Amino acid sequence: MADSAQDIRDRAFAFACAVTAAAIQIEPRPGVRCVVDQLVKSATAVGANLEEAKAGSSAREFVRYIEIALREAREAAYWVRICAALQLGPPERLQAFVGEADQIARILGSIVVRTKNRLSRD
């Protein structure tokens, strides 16, 4: 379990770095900067909340931070889709970001469900 927990944190970190690096390349035009900033905020918040979850003082606190990370991953996918619709980067790269955000969200959703099931049995 420890390896898989580190894997998702590493994956979220890599996602945040990749999205941020791509965002730096986007020309800061009016209206666009707001979208890009929202994308970077949500993409980086996934990993930040996973780190908070790791330090949680209880299982319930752990779940709360994972749920926040899940919401942030879904939000990041939304902002990437907007970037794709506005053609703010290479379509294949943006599509890869949407896919990665979706996969991260699915993993986090699974962690939430499993942990809540375990808590309800205890």
N, CA and C of each residue as an Amber inpcrd file, in Angstrom:
protein
   366
   0.8230000  -1.2100000   0.0000000   0.0000000   0.0000000   0.0000000
   0.8560000   1.2590000   0.0000000   1.9620000   1.2280000   0.7400000
   2.8210000   2.4030000   0.8020000   3.3560000   2.7520000  -0.5810000
   3.7180000   1.7320000  -1.3800000   4.2270000   1.9930000  -2.7210000
   3.1630000   2.6320000  -3.6030000   1.9240000   2.1440000  -3.5190000
   0.8630000   2.7150000  -4.3450000   0.5180000   4.1260000  -3.8890000
   0.6150000   4.3880000  -2.5760000   0.3660000   5.7420000  -2.0770000
   1.4270000   6.6970000  -2.6140000   2.6700000   6.2570000  -2.6190000
   3.7450000   7.0980000  -3.1620000   3.5750000   7.2580000  -4.6670000
   3.1290000   6.2020000  -5.3440000   2.9270000   6.2680000  -6.7890000
   1.9350000   7.3660000  -7.1740000   0.8110000   7.4600000  -6.4660000
  -0.1830000   8.4750000  -6.8170000   0.3380000   9.8630000  -6.4790000
   1.0970000   9.9900000  -5.4080000   1.6880000  11.2970000  -5.0840000
   2.7070000  11.6900000  -6.1550000   3.5230000  10.7340000  -6.5850000
   4.4940000  11.0120000  -7.6500000   3.7950000  11.3660000  -8.9540000
   2.7360000  10.6650000  -9.2420000   1.9900000  10.9120000 -10.4770000
   1.3420000  12.2970000 -10.4450000   0.7740000  12.6720000  -9.3020000
   0.1720000  13.9960000  -9.1620000   1.2370000  15.0880000  -9.2720000
   2.4070000  14.8440000  -8.7080000   3.5130000  15.8000000  -8.7960000
   3.9390000  15.9790000 -10.2550000   4.1080000  14.8830000 -10.9640000
   4.5070000  14.9450000 -12.3760000   3.4490000  15.6670000 -13.2100000
   2.1770000  15.4000000 -12.9180000   1.0800000  16.0650000 -13.6210000
   1.1440000  17.5720000 -13.3840000   1.3260000  17.9840000 -12.1370000
   1.3920000  19.4090000 -11.8010000   2.5660000  20.0790000 -12.5160000
   3.7060000  19.4220000 -12.5270000   4.8820000  19.9870000 -13.1950000
   4.6660000  20.1140000 -14.6960000   4.0920000  19.0920000 -15.3080000
   3.8600000  19.1110000 -16.7560000   2.8570000  20.1910000 -17.1420000
   1.7840000  20.3000000 -16.3820000   0.7710000  21.3150000 -16.6740000
   1.3620000  22.7130000 -16.4880000   2.1070000  22.9090000 -15.4200000
   2.7050000  24.2170000 -15.1640000   3.7040000  24.5850000 -16.2560000
   4.5260000  23.6330000 -16.6640000   5.4950000  23.8870000 -17.7360000
   4.7760000  24.2640000 -19.0360000   3.6760000  23.5850000 -19.3350000
   2.9090000  23.9080000 -20.5440000   2.2490000  25.2850000 -20.4100000
   1.7690000  25.6000000 -19.2190000   1.0830000  26.8820000 -18.9970000
   2.0320000  28.0590000 -19.1860000   3.2710000  27.8740000 -18.8140000
   4.2660000  28.9440000 -18.9670000   4.4280000  29.3310000 -20.4310000
   4.1880000  28.3830000 -21.3280000   4.3710000  28.6140000 -22.7630000
   3.2080000  29.3790000 -23.4070000   2.0850000  29.4840000 -22.7010000
   0.8950000  30.1300000 -23.2710000   1.0210000  31.6440000 -23.1400000
   0.8030000  32.3320000 -24.2500000   0.8790000  33.7960000 -24.2530000
  -0.2070000  34.3770000 -23.3450000   0.1620000  35.2700000 -22.4290000
  -0.8180000  35.8260000 -21.4810000  -1.7040000  36.9020000 -22.1190000
  -2.6870000  36.4630000 -22.8690000  -3.6360000  37.3880000 -23.4950000
  -4.8030000  37.6360000 -22.5480000  -5.5220000  38.7570000 -22.7480000
  -6.6870000  39.0250000 -21.9000000  -7.6860000  37.8610000 -21.9280000
  -8.1450000  37.4780000 -20.7780000  -9.1000000  36.3810000 -20.6520000
  -8.4470000  35.0190000 -20.5750000  -7.3210000  34.8640000 -21.2360000
  -6.6310000  33.5770000 -21.2580000  -5.8860000  33.3420000 -19.9510000
  -5.2700000  34.3750000 -19.4150000  -4.4780000  34.2280000 -18.1870000
  -5.3290000  33.6650000 -17.0480000  -6.5640000  34.1030000 -16.9530000
  -7.4620000  33.6170000 -15.9050000  -7.6720000  32.1080000 -16.0330000
  -7.9070000  31.6410000 -17.2400000  -8.1180000  30.2120000 -17.4860000
  -6.8600000  29.4240000 -17.1380000  -5.7250000  29.9180000 -17.5900000
  -4.4530000  29.2320000 -17.3460000  -4.1370000  29.2060000 -15.8480000
  -4.3680000  30.3170000 -15.1720000  -4.1210000  30.3600000 -13.7240000
  -5.0020000  29.3590000 -12.9790000  -6.2670000  29.2580000 -13.3750000
  -7.1700000  28.2990000 -12.7380000  -6.6840000  26.8660000 -12.9700000
  -6.2120000  26.6130000 -14.1790000  -5.6870000  25.2870000 -14.4970000
  -4.4840000  24.9550000 -13.6210000  -3.5480000  25.8740000 -13.5320000
  -2.3480000  25.6250000 -12.7280000  -2.7180000  25.4500000 -11.2540000
  -3.6180000  26.2720000 -10.7560000  -4.0350000  26.1630000  -9.3470000
  -4.6440000  24.7930000  -9.0590000  -5.5380000  24.3450000  -9.9210000
  -6.1910000  23.0560000  -9.6620000  -5.2260000  21.8920000  -9.8710000
  -4.3820000  21.9710000 -10.8890000  -3.4390000  20.8780000 -11.1470000
  -2.4400000  20.7270000 -10.0140000  -1.9640000  21.8370000  -9.4700000
  -0.9950000  21.7540000  -8.3700000  -1.6680000  21.4200000  -7.0430000
  -2.9410000  21.7370000  -6.9070000  -3.6580000  21.4560000  -5.6630000
  -3.8780000  19.9590000  -5.4470000  -3.9000000  19.1840000  -6.5220000
  -4.0810000  17.7330000  -6.3850000  -2.9750000  17.1700000  -5.5000000
  -1.7460000  17.3980000  -5.8850000  -0.6100000  16.8770000  -5.1300000
  -0.4950000  17.4830000  -3.7430000  -0.7910000  18.7830000  -3.6340000
  -0.7160000  19.4380000  -2.3230000  -1.6880000  18.7810000  -1.3420000
  -2.8760000  18.4670000  -1.8040000  -3.8550000  17.8270000  -0.9280000
  -3.4990000  16.3790000  -0.6260000  -2.8270000  15.7170000  -1.5490000
  -2.3480000  14.3590000  -1.2590000  -1.2800000  14.3900000  -0.1720000
  -0.4360000  15.4040000  -0.1910000   0.5610000  15.5440000   0.8760000
  -0.1170000  15.8290000   2.2150000  -1.1570000  16.6440000   2.1990000
  -1.9270000  16.8980000   3.4220000  -2.5760000  15.6030000   3.9230000
  -3.0850000  14.8090000   3.0040000  -3.7140000  13.5410000   3.3870000
  -2.7080000  12.6250000   4.0670000  -1.5120000  12.6040000   3.5320000
  -0.4540000  11.7630000   4.1070000  -0.2040000  12.1320000   5.5630000
  -0.3250000  13.4040000   5.8720000  -0.0720000  13.8900000   7.2310000
  -1.3360000  13.9270000   8.0890000  -2.4400000  13.4170000   7.5650000
  -3.7000000  13.4500000   8.3040000  -3.5980000  12.7530000   9.6550000
  -4.2870000  13.3130000  10.6350000  -4.2200000  12.7580000  11.9880000
  -5.2280000  11.6370000  12.2250000  -6.1180000  11.4340000  11.2770000
  -7.0970000  10.3560000  11.4060000  -7.4830000   9.8740000  10.0140000
  -8.1380000   8.7310000   9.9770000  -8.5980000   8.1940000   8.6940000
  -9.6370000   9.1180000   8.0710000 -10.4740000   9.7110000   8.8840000
 -11.4910000  10.6260000   8.3560000 -10.8460000  11.8850000   7.7510000
  -9.8210000  12.3740000   8.3950000  -9.1120000  13.5310000   7.8480000
  -8.4140000  13.1430000   6.5390000  -7.8360000  11.9500000   6.5030000
  -7.2170000  11.4280000   5.2890000  -8.2260000  11.4370000   4.1430000
  -9.4090000  10.9050000   4.3830000 -10.4520000  10.8520000   3.3530000
 -10.8360000  12.2530000   2.9080000 -10.9520000  13.1680000   3.8460000
 -11.3460000  14.5330000   3.4970000 -10.3560000  15.1400000   2.5060000
  -9.0580000  14.9790000   2.7570000  -8.0600000  15.5500000   1.8490000
  -8.0250000  14.8190000   0.5090000  -8.2450000  13.5320000   0.5040000
  -8.2970000  12.7920000  -0.7600000  -9.5060000  13.2610000  -1.5750000
 -10.6220000  13.4990000  -0.9100000 -11.8090000  14.0040000  -1.6130000
 -11.5370000  15.3820000  -2.2220000 -10.8150000  16.2250000  -1.5030000
 -10.4570000  17.5370000  -2.0500000  -9.5450000  17.3610000  -3.2580000
  -8.5690000  16.4790000  -3.1550000  -7.6730000  16.2080000  -4.2800000
  -8.4670000  15.7010000  -5.4840000  -9.4490000  14.8570000  -5.2360000
 -10.3150000  14.3410000  -6.2990000 -11.0580000  15.4830000  -6.9900000
 -11.6230000  16.3800000  -6.2150000 -12.3300000  17.5260000  -6.8080000
 -11.3760000  18.3910000  -7.6330000 -10.1690000  18.5720000  -7.1280000
  -9.1810000  19.3770000  -7.8570000  -8.7780000  18.7000000  -9.1750000
  -8.6460000  17.3860000  -9.1620000  -8.3090000  16.6650000 -10.3990000
  -9.4180000  16.8320000 -11.4300000 -10.6590000  16.7520000 -10.9740000
 -11.7810000  16.9570000 -11.8970000 -11.8030000  18.3820000 -12.4270000
 -11.4960000  19.3370000 -11.5460000 -11.4520000  20.7330000 -11.9820000
 -10.3270000  20.9480000 -12.9920000  -9.1790000  20.3440000 -12.7510000
  -8.0620000  20.4770000 -13.6900000  -8.4620000  19.9470000 -15.0640000
  -9.1570000  18.8150000 -15.0950000  -9.6150000  18.2630000 -16.3790000
 -10.5420000  19.2500000 -17.0820000 -11.3910000  19.9120000 -16.3290000
 -12.3020000  20.9100000 -16.8970000 -11.5270000  22.0600000 -17.5400000
 -10.5470000  22.6060000 -16.8230000  -9.7780000  23.7230000 -17.3540000
  -8.9360000  23.3020000 -18.5540000  -8.4240000  22.0820000 -18.5440000
  -7.6720000  21.5970000 -19.7110000  -8.5940000  21.4960000 -20.9170000
  -9.8260000  21.0380000 -20.6920000 -10.7780000  20.9610000 -21.8120000
 -11.0550000  22.3480000 -22.3820000 -11.1290000  23.3550000 -21.5090000
 -11.3150000  24.7280000 -21.9920000 -10.0960000  25.1500000 -22.8130000
  -8.9040000  24.8600000 -22.3090000  -7.6830000  25.1860000 -23.0590000
  -7.6950000  24.5120000 -24.4290000  -8.1410000  23.2740000 -24.4750000
  -8.2160000  22.5610000 -25.7490000  -9.2230000  23.2220000 -26.6800000
 -10.3800000  23.5930000 -26.1420000 -11.4120000  24.2300000 -26.9670000
 -10.9430000  25.5730000 -27.5130000 -10.1200000  26.2650000 -26.7350000
  -9.5960000  27.5640000 -27.1630000  -8.2910000  27.4370000 -27.9520000
  -7.8610000  26.1980000 -28.1440000  -6.6270000  25.9070000 -28.8830000
  -5.4230000  26.6360000 -28.2730000  -5.2710000  26.4740000 -26.9570000
  -4.1910000  27.1300000 -26.2280000  -2.9460000  26.2520000 -26.0900000
  -2.8420000  25.2740000 -26.9130000  -1.6770000  24.4050000 -26.8860000
  -1.8650000  23.2820000 -27.8770000  -0.8400000  22.4410000 -27.9880000
  -0.9390000  21.3130000 -28.9050000  -2.0870000  20.3740000 -28.4920000
  -3.0070000  20.0860000 -29.4070000  -4.1730000  19.2620000 -29.0670000
  -3.8080000  17.9200000 -28.4400000  -2.7700000  17.2560000 -28.9550000
  -2.4110000  15.9440000 -28.4090000  -1.9030000  16.0540000 -26.9770000
  -1.1820000  17.1290000 -26.6710000  -0.6850000  17.3190000 -25.3080000
  -1.8350000  17.6250000 -24.3500000  -2.7500000  18.4790000 -24.7900000
  -3.9020000  18.8070000 -23.9560000  -4.7770000  17.5800000 -23.7270000
  -4.9390000  16.7720000 -24.7510000  -5.7250000  15.5460000 -24.6050000
  -5.0590000  14.5960000 -23.6190000  -3.7390000  14.5380000 -23.6510000
  -3.0000000  13.7050000 -22.6870000  -3.2140000  14.2150000 -21.2700000
  -3.2610000  15.5350000 -21.1020000  -3.5120000  16.1010000 -19.7700000
  -4.9250000  15.7540000 -19.2860000  -5.8960000  15.8210000 -20.1850000
  -7.2690000  15.4460000 -19.8110000  -7.2930000  13.9840000 -19.3630000
  -6.6330000  13.1210000 -20.1350000  -6.5890000  11.7050000 -19.7870000
  -5.9130000  11.4520000 -18.4650000  -4.8080000  12.1330000 -18.2170000
  -4.0910000  11.9430000 -16.9500000  -4.9160000  12.4510000 -15.7720000
  -5.5490000  13.6090000 -15.9210000  -6.4000000  14.1320000 -14.8500000
  -7.5440000  13.1580000 -14.5540000  -8.1190000  12.6000000 -15.6120000
  -9.2060000  11.6330000 -15.4360000  -8.7110000  10.3730000 -14.7300000
  -7.5500000   9.8670000 -15.1140000  -7.0090000   8.6750000 -14.4660000
  -6.6790000   8.9340000 -13.0050000  -6.0930000  10.0830000 -12.7220000
  -5.7940000  10.4360000 -11.3320000  -7.0960000  10.5160000 -10.5360000
  -8.1170000  11.1410000 -11.1060000  -9.4160000  11.2520000 -10.4210000
 -10.0150000   9.8750000 -10.1520000  -9.8970000   8.9630000 -11.0890000
 -10.4300000   7.6060000 -10.8900000  -9.6930000   6.8850000  -9.7610000
  -8.3790000   7.0470000  -9.7240000  -7.5950000   6.4240000  -8.6500000
  -8.0010000   7.0040000  -7.3030000  -8.1130000   8.3280000  -7.2460000
  -8.4880000   8.9700000  -5.9850000  -9.9020000   8.5730000  -5.5590000
 -10.8110000   8.4880000  -6.5200000 -12.1700000   8.0380000  -6.2060000
 -12.1710000   6.6420000  -5.6190000 -11.3460000   5.7760000  -6.1710000
 -11.2290000   4.4130000  -5.6570000 -10.6720000   4.4090000  -4.2370000
  -9.6830000   5.2580000  -3.9790000  -9.1230000   5.3470000  -2.6290000
 -10.1880000   5.8080000  -1.6410000 -10.9840000   6.7930000  -2.0310000
 -12.0520000   7.2950000  -1.1580000 -13.0490000   6.1890000  -0.8480000
 -13.5110000   5.4930000  -1.8630000 -14.5110000   4.4330000  -1.6680000
 -13.9590000   3.3260000  -0.7710000 -12.7540000   2.8550000  -1.0740000
 -12.1560000   1.7820000  -0.2670000 -11.9600000   2.2070000   1.1880000
 -11.4780000   3.4200000   1.3850000 -11.2310000   3.8830000   2.7550000
 -12.5450000   4.0660000   3.5100000 -13.5440000   4.6220000   2.8570000
 -14.8450000   4.7810000   3.5200000 -15.4650000   3.4300000   3.8530000
 -15.3220000   2.4610000   2.9580000 -15.8370000   1.1140000   3.2270000
 -15.1370000   0.5090000   4.4250000 -13.8310000   0.6900000   4.4940000
 -13.0640000   0.1620000   5.6240000 -13.4640000   0.8520000   6.9190000
 -13.6960000   2.1520000   6.8640000 -14.1100000   2.8960000   8.0580000
 -15.4900000   2.4670000   8.5370000 -16.3750000   2.1710000   7.6060000
 -17.7410000   1.7830000   7.9890000 -17.7660000   0.3840000   8.6260000
 -16.7620000  -0.4320000   8.2950000 -16.6830000  -1.7630000   8.9040000
 -16.0680000  -1.7230000  10.2920000 -15.2550000  -0.6990000  10.5520000
 -14.5690000  -0.6010000  11.8520000 -15.4770000  -0.0800000  12.9360000
